[in-house]
Amino acid sequence: MEPLTFQLNWEPNGFQAPYFLARERGFYEEEGLDVAFLEGHGSPFAAEQAAKGEADIALAGASAVLSVQSQGHDPLAVAAVTAKTPAAIYTLRDVFGEPLEEPEQLAGRTVAPSATKTRILTAQLLEDVGIREEVDLLEVDPHTHHRVQHQVLDGSVDAAVGVVTNGFELEDEHDRVADELPIGNHLPVYGMTLVTNPAFADEESATVSAFLRATARGWAEATADPEAAIDALVARNATLERRRRIEREKFETAARDLQFSSHLEDAGWGNHDGERWRRLASALAETDLLEGEIDPDAAWTNDYLDPDAPVVREYATRVNT
């Protein structure tokens, strides 16, 4: 068996359920891989670990990949896992005063972001719809990303920025109607990607391809059987049993709303669309997040996706039947 380290972007949660299902069902083992999962500390950390060769493959957001590239590293995204960013603006109905359905409703409102990268995407969305100057988009509180949820709960802000299902969690915990505005529905940039570094990909190309095939199988089977995917997740972290309904909602939202695009349907699972990378790079370039120059076209490749594997080539057809 070939040992391989897989750096997660965060602690185990519903968004990661397909990887745990792939491991539980032996898909990695069938490819000759002994995959060790490493809990994460955020996408920037995961992308940097892969770029430095401290982890063989990592799960990281596309914006983190470009941010790490701007620091002089060479993270290489070898698969686009979700076509849309998981970032979302959310609120409580009794705070906002009406259902939040369109970005234009944020004019005249105060919005609190939980992280720098989601703040950037929110700013770009507001710019695109022509209301950037009409929204009080607060700076990120450096102390804790949970603070914005409390600000929504006590009504000190009109809405917050986090990820899809954050509103659902508030609704579930406090029995108050929540609404979410997924930024990915309006801003066509990538969400999560699988990342390595060019040297590892070049030297271990067969290993990378094998990992991607097994992971595609995990996503396909998790999409077809979400409960089994959450079972695999809970088997890894039993404390998530009490949050089973929320974790399943996280995964099903990713599977239903984030992973698909017309490009995926045409080109197959994991295949990158360069335009989404260039759009993201353009948004990031207008901020102070980047520490140097970036080349979005150098941040990704389709070279390690196996076009002959049916689960890669026919992914959209398989999971939609």
C-alpha angles and dihedrals in degrees: 000000000000112000115226131176118219115197112206120210093231143353114304113293141148094279088064097047096109092062093051090047091050090054095044093051092049098246093136091045091051087057090053095255130135100200120196113199116217120200113236144226100210137308097282090056092047094048092048092049090055094044091052093046092245088124126028096221131004139192109231142151117259093240089056090051091056092043091054090046089056088058091063099265127122110229110173120203107213097179136024104222101181122025092206132054113251090223115124140174111227139180144162117261094229090053099044094041096223140034111290104229108141134037091236089069088071092072109120092014135116116236126189118204123207098208139023096243095050089047089056092051091048091051090051091050092050090048091051093054093043101246104099093118092048096059126076098221104185126217118257116273103233095206104067138346090217091068092081091060089056090049090055091046093053093040096240088129130031096226143352136219121231133114133307112286094032087106091047089054092053091048092049095047100041104028093235124129112256133193130201132200108200108215090207090067089065106025115056102214131124125266120192124010138178110243138193134152126267095246094054092044091050096046097039102031093142090051092051092049091048092051091050093049092051092046092051088054089051092053092046094051094042090052090050094045112024094170091058089050092054090046088058091048093050090047086061094045115019093189088073091069090088088053095044095122093050094045091050089050089052092053096042091050090052092046096044103036110018112038102056131080135152087255092057090049090053101036105028139243117335096004113146126231107208093208092065089053092048092049090052092047090052091053093048094046090065092060137065092245094098120077097198145350120320135200109202093191090060093052097073144037138183092203096105099048110104106233091189094059108098093213089058099038098041099030099127093047093047097051094042095054 
